[in-house]
Amino acid sequence: MKHNVTILGLILMIVYTTSVNATIINIPSDYNSIQVGINASAHGDTIKVSSGTYMESINYFGKNVVVMSEAGADSTIIQGDSTQRVVTFESGEGPEAMLIGFSIRGGNGGVLCTEYSNPIIYQCKIHNNNATLPLPFAFPGNYATGGGIAIINSAPLLMNTAIYQNGSSGFAGGVYMTFSSTRLTNCIVHGNHALAYDGIVYINSQNSSILNSIVWDNDIGIQVEGNSINVLYSNIQDGLSGEGNIDQTPEFFDAQNGDFRLAPFSPSIDAGKPGFLFSDGDGTSNDMGMYGGSGFFMEVGKVDVGQIALDSYFDYPLTLYNLSRQSLTISALTLSSPDLCSFGLDLPIDLVSSTISEFPIMVTPLASGIDSCEITLMLSDQVHSDTLNLWIEAEGVEPHGQVLFRRNGTLDAGLLATIFKNDGEITDYPNQPACEWPKGSGHNYLDGLAFMIQAETEDNSGNIIHPLETQYREFVDKSPEGDPWGWEPIPGYSNPLSNAVAMSTTPATWPTHWPEKDSAWDRFWNGFQGKGVINADQETFFVIDDYQDQEWDFAPVSADPERGGLGLKVEVRGYAWDNPRYEDLQIWHYSIHNVSEHDYDQVVLGLYLDVAIGGYEDNI
């Protein structure tokens, strides 16, 4: 029996054609600008734009709507004014937020994706933008980045899109990405220029991929700092290792004028990923570049889901983008390591035309170290069938505090804004905002704040000792190897793919499963007063322990001789409000748990404040 599963949370079906309850907004007949149409829209709506040049910049403001042209990118242009990005996704938009069929040009950078935004950009041309102003979290040195598109803490999908003739006064004239996962399939990155790294720059980003694409005529095509990138079946100038990759002049019709059709003798014709799933509309093999492919995409190659605590699990969202005009069926799915990965849905499953389908693959490491699982899917239509392979890699880690789980966050719902670290330190000199008030003023008042606990006890030789647990940069003692002896974050309390601290306002930062909670809490905020209870306009939650403090000859837990410190675990919560009554304050709440075998009769709690009244350059 065939199953058409449409239960939200099991399979998310996102339709970019008109749904029953969606509204179609026509520009300019209903509203005279695209932005006004977005402002008037609701989730699921479609904004259809007639051909023409629209002198504006647009921001989706968190709305999962489709903005699509009626006549395509060559006839429908969004023209910026050179002072800001032309298109901005900065409010956690999902793949239901789509931009289809536009030319994006004339901006201080073309597109910005930040704050865990994961839109789809399809059949667009992003060109003749010039980034001159720096972005948050920009390349070290605070240079302007990403003339075509800048991606920060986000995971967009770009399909059948050309990014060309953009510039940057800093880094990455074409694509800049940091702490993100980006997929480019059947795209072109061509003729971009910058101070350095003209084409594509990936910094500390994982699970990014380039498929069936052409990267050409940039002084430096692809620059990777940190994690690797999967590049397959693509034409990369100066070459790049990867299955199906070539390094041959692509032979465009007229790249200088934005015509990226392939000449009949182009080596990129029929050179993309083989198989009917990726074939061109005429049934021939996939052409590299923006005019090839079927509109279908699934991540292939290896995906690293990061470190997962041994007492927890993570649901990897296996996502299939079927933007083609043919329906498909998943007829089989096999797992090479069912102990690591599991899939709980019945097969077969239909993938309706023009939808995005998301399936949870539960990843549960059983032992410390790196393990992997190969996922093989059999997909078919009424005539053809094909298989796709994806390797999921995960590292099982012990569920105690470790340096490698450090993350930064920002609490800024009200007028008071500050960065914080999930090792217990609030603010982080010289980074900003650091207890900035009013928010955006540049008036910072604090270099740092550290939470401290000290207790009296006896070491293994009977000597009276006074271990002090804290975490504050240079004031924390270190091992001979340089490892800090202080609070460190415990894994499992944030999404391992997000590279961020869990925030109540951003579900993408939450873990699949909260440690020490049953499955009923999954996909709900871990509130102090219960499942899904949020007490402020913005909250953060993380847990730290003193496991790494090896300074003393003392065993807080005899069964774990590696454990140091006093055997303390602290649940940390930060709260901020935009209500005028509370907008000038933040509350930090510490729940202290003694998990050792010892009672401590003499304990001191404290906060260390390193003030910076007047700002870093004018302290008083």
C-alpha positions in Angstrom: 0.0 0.0 0.0 1.3 3.5 -0.9 1.4 6.1 1.9 1.0 9.8 1.2 2.3 11.1 4.5 1.6 14.8 5.1 1.8 15.0 8.9 3.6 18.2 9.9 6.7 17.3 11.9 7.1 14.0 10.1 7.2 15.2 6.6 7.0 18.9 5.9 5.4 19.5 2.5 6.1 23.0 1.3 4.3 23.9 -1.8 5.4 26.9 -3.9 2.4 26.6 -6.1 -0.8 28.1 -4.7 -2.2 26.2 -1.7 -5.9 26.2 -0.8 -5.7 28.9 1.8 -2.9 31.0 0.3 -3.4 34.4 -1.2 -1.9 35.6 -4.4 -0.8 39.2 -4.3 -0.1 40.8 -7.7 2.5 43.5 -8.1 1.9 46.2 -9.2 -1.8 45.8 -9.6 -2.5 45.1 -5.9 0.4 47.1 -4.4 2.9 49.4 -6.1 6.0 47.8 -4.6 7.3 44.3 -3.8 8.0 45.3 -0.2 4.5 46.6 0.4 3.2 43.3 -0.9 5.5 41.3 1.5 4.3 43.5 4.4 0.7 42.7 3.5 1.3 39.0 3.1 0.9 36.0 5.4 2.8 32.8 5.6 2.2 30.6 2.6 1.1 33.5 0.3 2.6 34.0 -3.2 3.6 37.4 -4.5 3.6 37.5 -8.3 5.5 40.3 -9.8 5.0 41.6 -13.4 8.0 42.3 -15.6 9.7 45.7 -15.0 12.4 47.4 -12.9 11.5 47.9 -9.2 13.6 50.5 -7.5 13.7 49.2 -4.0 15.3 46.8 -1.5 13.2 44.0 0.1 13.2 42.2 3.4 11.2 39.1 4.1 10.9 40.0 7.8 10.5 36.3 8.8 7.6 35.7 6.4 7.7 32.3 4.6 6.2 33.6 1.3 7.1 33.0 -2.3 8.1 36.1 -4.3 8.2 35.1 -7.9 8.4 36.9 -11.2 6.0 36.2 -14.1 8.5 36.7 -16.9 11.8 35.6 -15.4 15.1 37.2 -14.4 15.9 38.9 -17.7 12.7 40.9 -17.6 12.1 41.4 -13.9 14.7 43.4 -12.0 15.0 44.6 -8.3 17.3 47.6 -8.5 19.0 48.6 -5.3 20.3 52.1 -4.4 23.9 51.0 -3.4 23.3 51.8 0.3 22.0 48.4 1.5 21.5 44.8 0.4 18.9 44.4 -2.3 17.3 41.3 -0.7 17.5 40.4 3.0 16.6 37.3 4.9 17.4 37.9 8.6 14.6 36.5 10.6 14.8 32.8 10.5 13.0 32.3 7.2 12.7 28.7 6.2 12.7 27.0 2.7 9.1 28.0 2.3 10.6 31.5 1.7 11.5 31.6 -1.9 12.8 34.1 -4.4 12.2 33.0 -8.0 13.1 34.6 -11.3 14.6 38.0 -10.6 17.7 40.0 -11.5 19.2 41.4 -8.2 21.5 44.3 -8.9 22.8 47.7 -7.8 23.0 47.0 -4.0 25.6 47.4 -1.3 25.8 43.6 -1.8 23.1 41.7 -3.5 21.6 39.2 -1.0 22.0 38.7 2.8 21.1 35.5 4.6 21.7 35.6 8.3 20.1 34.7 11.7 19.4 31.0 10.7 17.6 31.9 7.5 17.2 29.0 5.0 15.5 30.3 1.9 15.5 29.0 -1.6 16.8 31.3 -4.4 15.8 29.8 -7.7 16.3 30.9 -11.3 17.8 34.3 -10.4 20.6 36.5 -11.6 22.6 38.3 -8.9 24.9 40.8 -10.6 26.5 44.2 -10.5 26.4 44.6 -6.8 29.3 46.1 -4.8 29.7 45.4 -1.0 31.5 48.3 0.7 30.2 48.2 4.2 31.1 45.4 6.7 28.7 42.9 8.0 28.3 41.4 11.5 30.6 38.4 11.9 32.5 39.4 8.8 36.0 38.3 7.8 38.6 39.0 10.4 39.5 42.6 10.1 35.8 43.6 9.7 36.1 44.0 5.9 33.1 44.2 3.6 32.2 40.7 2.4 30.0 39.0 -0.2 29.3 41.3 -3.1 26.8 38.8 -4.6 25.6 37.1 -1.5 26.7 37.0 2.1 25.6 34.0 4.3 26.0 34.0 8.1 24.7 31.3 10.4 22.2 30.2 7.7 21.7 27.4 5.1 20.1 28.7 1.9 19.7 26.6 -1.3 20.6 28.3 -4.6 19.4 26.6 -7.7 19.8 27.6 -11.4 21.1 30.9 -10.3 24.0 33.0 -11.7 26.2 35.2 -9.5 28.4 37.4 -11.6 30.2 40.7 -12.0 29.8 41.6 -8.3 32.4 43.2 -6.2 33.6 43.7 -2.6 36.0 46.1 -1.0 36.9 43.3 1.3 36.5 39.6 0.7 34.5 37.4 -1.7 33.1 39.3 -4.6 30.7 36.4 -5.3 29.7 34.3 -2.3 30.8 34.7 1.3 29.8 32.3 3.9 30.7 31.8 7.6 29.2 29.3 10.1 26.8 28.2 7.5 25.8 25.5 5.2 25.1 26.5 1.6 24.1 24.4 -1.4 24.7 25.6 -4.9 23.2 23.3 -7.6 23.3 24.2 -11.3 24.7 27.6 -10.5 27.2 29.9 -12.1 29.8 32.1 -10.2 31.6 34.2 -12.8 33.6 37.3 -13.2 33.4 38.6 -9.6 36.1 40.7 -8.0 37.2 41.7 -4.5 40.2 42.8 -2.4 40.8 39.1 -2.0 39.2 35.8 -2.9 37.0 36.9 -5.7 34.7 33.9 -6.2 33.5 31.9 -3.2 34.8 32.0 0.4 33.8 29.4 3.0 34.9 30.0 6.5 34.2 27.6 9.4 31.2 26.2 7.5 30.3 22.6 7.2 28.0 20.5 5.0 28.2 22.9 2.1 28.1 21.6 -1.5 28.5 22.6 -5.1 26.8 20.4 -7.7 26.5 20.7 -11.5 27.8 24.2 -11.3 30.4 26.4 -13.1 32.9 28.6 -11.2 34.9 30.5 -13.7 36.8 33.8 -14.4 37.2 34.8 -10.8 40.9 35.4 -9.8 40.5 32.9 -7.0 37.5 30.6 -7.6 37.0 28.8 -4.2 38.7 29.5 -0.9 38.0 27.2 2.0 39.1 28.1 5.6 38.2 25.5 8.2 35.7 22.8 7.1 35.8 21.1 3.7 33.2 21.4 1.0 31.6 18.8 -1.3 32.2 19.8 -5.0 30.8 17.3 -7.5 30.2 17.3 -11.3 31.2 20.9 -11.6 33.5 22.9 -13.9 36.0 24.7 -11.7 38.7 26.9 -13.1 42.2 25.7 -12.0 40.6 22.4 -11.0 39.2 20.9 -7.7 39.2 17.3 -6.7 35.8 15.6 -6.6 33.7 13.1 -8.6 32.9 14.3 -12.1 34.7 17.7 -11.8 36.3 19.2 -14.9 38.5 22.2 -15.6 37.7 23.4 -19.1 36.6 26.7 -20.6 32.8 26.5 -20.3 32.1 28.3 -23.6 29.2 30.6 -22.8 27.3 32.4 -25.4 28.0 35.9 -24.0 29.0 35.9 -20.3 30.0 39.6 -20.4 26.3 40.5 -21.0 24.9 37.8 -18.7 24.0 35.2 -21.3 25.2 32.0 -19.7 23.7 29.6 -22.2 26.2 26.9 -23.3 27.5 26.9 -26.8 26.9 23.6 -28.7 30.6 22.6 -28.3 30.7 23.4 -24.5 32.4 20.7 -22.4 29.8 21.4 -19.7 27.0 20.0 -21.8 25.7 16.6 -20.5 28.6 16.7 -17.9 26.5 17.1 -14.8 25.5 14.4 -12.3 24.1 11.4 -14.3 20.7 9.8 -13.7 17.1 10.7 -14.5 16.6 12.6 -11.3 19.0 15.3 -12.4 18.4 15.2 -16.2 17.5 18.3 -18.2 14.0 19.1 -19.2 14.5 17.5 -22.6 15.5 14.2 -21.0 19.2 14.5 -21.8 21.9 14.3 -19.2 22.4 17.3 -16.8 24.1 20.3 -18.3 26.4 22.1 -15.8 25.3 25.7 -15.2 22.1 27.6 -14.6 20.1 26.1 -17.5 20.6 22.5 -16.6 18.9 20.1 -14.3 15.3 19.2 -13.5 14.6 21.2 -10.4 15.3 18.2 -8.2 18.0 18.4 -5.4 19.1 16.2 -2.6 22.3 16.5 -0.6 24.8 13.9 -1.8 28.3 12.9 -0.6 29.1 13.2 3.1 27.3 15.2 5.8 28.9 15.8 9.2 26.3 16.2 11.9 29.0 17.0 14.4 29.4 15.9 18.0 26.4 14.2 19.8 26.4 13.3 23.4 26.2 9.6 24.1 23.1 10.0 26.2 21.2 11.9 23.5 20.3 11.8 19.8 19.8 14.1 16.8 17.3 14.1 14.0 19.1 14.9 10.8 16.6 16.5 8.4 17.0 14.6 5.1 15.5 17.1 2.7 14.4 16.4 -0.9 13.6 19.4 -3.1 11.4 18.4 -5.9 10.8 21.6 -7.7 10.4 19.7 -11.0 7.1 19.1 -12.7 7.2 15.3 -12.2 6.1 13.5 -9.0 8.5 10.9 -7.6 8.2 8.0 -5.1 10.7 6.8 -2.5 10.4 3.1 -3.0 13.3 1.9 -0.8 15.6 3.3 1.9 18.4 1.3 3.4 20.9 2.2 6.2 24.4 0.6 6.3 24.6 1.1 10.1 21.1 0.8 11.7 22.7 1.1 15.1 23.8 4.7 14.4 20.9 5.8 12.1 17.2 4.9 12.0 14.2 5.9 9.9 10.8 5.5 11.3 8.4 6.1 8.3 6.7 3.5 6.2 7.5 3.2 2.5 6.7 3.9 -0.3 6.3 7.7 0.1 5.2 10.0 -2.7 7.1 13.3 -3.4 4.6 15.4 -5.1 5.7 17.8 -7.9 6.7 21.3 -6.7 7.2 20.3 -3.1 9.9 20.1 -0.5 9.9 17.0 1.7 11.8 16.6 5.0 12.4 13.3 6.7 14.0 12.8 10.1 17.0 10.4 10.3 17.6 9.7 13.9 21.3 9.6 14.7 22.2 7.9 18.0 25.9 7.3 18.7 26.5 4.3 21.0 30.2 4.8 21.6 32.8 7.6 21.7 34.5 8.4 18.4 33.5 9.0 14.8 31.0 6.7 13.1 29.2 6.8 9.8 26.2 5.4 8.1 25.5 5.2 4.3 21.9 6.0 3.4 20.7 4.7 0.0 17.4 5.9 -1.5 15.6 4.4 -4.4 13.5 7.0 -6.2 11.3 6.4 -9.2 8.7 7.9 -11.5 6.3 6.0 -13.7 9.1 5.0 -16.1 12.6 5.4 -14.5 14.3 4.6 -11.2 17.5 5.8 -9.7 19.5 5.5 -6.4 21.1 8.3 -4.4 23.7 7.9 -1.6 24.4 10.0 1.4 26.9 9.4 4.1 26.1 10.7 7.6 29.1 11.1 9.9 28.7 11.7 13.6 31.1 11.8 16.6 29.9 10.3 19.9 31.2 12.3 22.8 31.0 11.9 26.6 28.2 14.1 28.1 30.4 16.4 30.1 31.8 19.9 29.7 34.3 20.4 26.9 36.0 23.3 25.2 34.9 22.2 21.7 31.3 22.9 22.6 31.8 26.6 23.3 29.4 28.9 21.4 28.5 32.6 21.4 25.1 34.2 21.6 23.5 37.6 21.9 20.8 38.7 24.3 19.2 41.9 22.9 15.4 41.8 23.1 15.3 45.1 25.0 17.4 48.3 25.1 20.2 46.4 26.8 22.3 44.2 24.4 25.2 41.9 25.3 27.0 39.0 23.8 27.6 36.0 26.0 29.4 32.6 25.9 28.0 29.3 26.9 30.9 28.6 29.2 29.4 31.1 31.7 31.2 34.3 30.7 29.0 37.3 29.9 30.5 39.7 27.3 33.8 39.0 25.7 36.2 41.9 25.4 36.9 43.4 22.9 33.8 42.0 21.0 30.6 43.9 21.1 27.9 44.5 22.1 29.1 44.3 25.7 26.4 45.4 28.1 25.5 48.1 25.5 22.9 50.6 26.5 20.9 51.8 24.7 21.1 49.1 22.1 22.8 50.3 18.9 24.4 53.3 20.6 27.9 51.9 20.9 28.0 52.7 24.6 29.4 49.6 26.2 29.7 49.2 30.0 31.2 45.9 30.7 34.4 44.0 29.6 33.2 40.8 31.2 31.3 39.1 34.0 32.2 35.7 35.5 30.1 33.4 37.7 32.1 31.8 40.5 31.7 29.1 43.2 34.3 28.2 45.8 34.0 25.5 48.4 36.1 24.0 51.2 36.9 20.3 51.2 39.7 17.8 51.7 41.9 16.4 49.0 42.8 12.8 48.7 45.7 13.3 51.2 43.5 15.0 53.8 44.6 18.5 53.1 42.1 21.3 53.3 41.7 22.8 49.8 39.5 25.6 48.4 38.8 24.9 44.7 37.3 27.8 42.9 35.2 27.2 39.7 34.8 30.0 37.2 35.5 30.9 33.5 37.0 34.2 32.7 39.6 34.3 30.0 43.1 35.0 31.4 42.2 34.6 35.0 41.5 30.9 34.8 44.3 28.5 35.7 45.5 26.1 32.9 47.1 22.8 32.6 50.8 22.5 31.5 49.3 21.8 28.0 47.3 25.0 28.1 43.9 23.5 28.8 41.7 25.8 30.9 40.6 24.5 34.3 37.1 26.0 34.5 33.5 25.8 33.5 32.8 24.3 30.1 29.5 23.7 28.2 27.9 20.2 28.3 26.9 18.9 24.9 23.3 18.2 23.9 21.7 21.6 24.8 21.8 23.1 21.3 21.5 22.0 17.7 24.9 20.6 16.7 24.5 21.9 13.2 23.7 25.5 14.2 27.0 26.5 15.8 24.9 28.6 18.2 23.6 28.6 21.8 20.0 27.6 22.1 17.7 30.7 22.0 13.9 30.6 22.6 13.3 32.9 19.6 15.2 30.6 17.1 14.0 26.9 17.1 16.8 26.1 14.6 19.2 26.4 17.5 17.3 23.9 19.7 18.5 20.3 20.0 16.3 17.5 18.7 16.2 16.0 22.2 16.8 17.8 25.5 19.1 15.8 27.8 17.3 14.5 31.0 13.9 15.2 29.4 11.6 12.6 27.8 10.6 12.7 24.2 7.5 14.7 24.9 9.8 17.7 25.2 11.2 17.2 21.7 10.7 20.3 19.5 9.5 22.4 22.5 11.5 25.1 24.4 13.1 23.8 27.6 11.4 26.4 29.8 12.2 26.9 33.5 8.5 26.5 34.4 7.8 23.6 32.0 7.7 22.3 28.5 7.3 25.1 26.0 6.9 27.7 28.6 8.7 31.0 27.6 8.8 33.6 30.3 10.6 36.4 28.4 10.7 37.9 24.9 14.1 36.2 24.5 15.7 33.5 26.5 18.8 31.4 26.3 19.5 28.1 28.1 22.8 26.1 28.4 24.4 23.9 31.0 28.0 24.0 32.3 30.1 21.8 34.6 33.6 21.9 36.2 34.7 18.5 34.8 37.9 19.9 33.3 39.3 21.4 36.5 42.2 19.0 37.1 44.1 21.4 39.4 43.4 19.5 42.6 44.2 16.0 43.9 40.5 15.4 44.5 37.9 13.0 43.1 34.4 14.4 43.3 33.0 11.1 41.8 34.9 8.0 42.7 33.4 6.0 39.8 34.8 8.6 37.3 38.5 9.2 38.1 38.8 11.6 35.1 36.3 14.0 36.6 37.8 17.1 38.2 36.5 20.2 40.0 34.0 20.0 42.8 31.5 17.9 40.8 29.1 20.8 40.0 26.7 21.2 37.2 25.0 24.6 36.6 21.9 25.3 34.5 22.2 28.8 33.1 19.3 30.9 31.8 19.3 34.4 30.5 16.2 36.5 30.1 15.5 39.7 28.2 12.3 41.7 27.5 11.2 44.4 25.0 8.4 45.5 27.3 9.1 49.1 28.3 8.9 48.1 32.0 11.8 45.7 31.7 13.7 46.7 28.5 16.6 48.2 30.5 17.5 45.0 32.3 18.5 41.3 31.8 18.2 38.5 34.3 20.6 35.6 34.6 19.5 32.6 36.5 21.8 29.9 37.8 20.6 26.5 39.1 23.5 24.8 40.8 23.5 21.0 41.1 26.0 19.1 43.3 26.5 15.8 41.5 29.5 14.8 43.6 29.7 12.3 46.5 30.6 15.1 48.9 28.7 17.6 51.0 30.2 21.1 51.0 29.4 23.0 54.2 31.3 26.1 53.4 30.5 27.6 50.0 30.9 31.0 48.5 29.1 32.2 45.4 30.1 35.4 43.6 30.2 37.4 40.4 33.3 39.0 39.0 32.6 42.2 37.0 35.2 43.8 34.8 33.6 47.2 34.1 34.2 49.3 31.1 32.2 52.4 31.8 32.5 54.9 29.1 33.6 52.4 26.5 36.8 50.5 25.7 38.7 53.6 24.6 37.7 55.9 27.5 37.3 53.8 30.7 36.7 55.5 34.0 
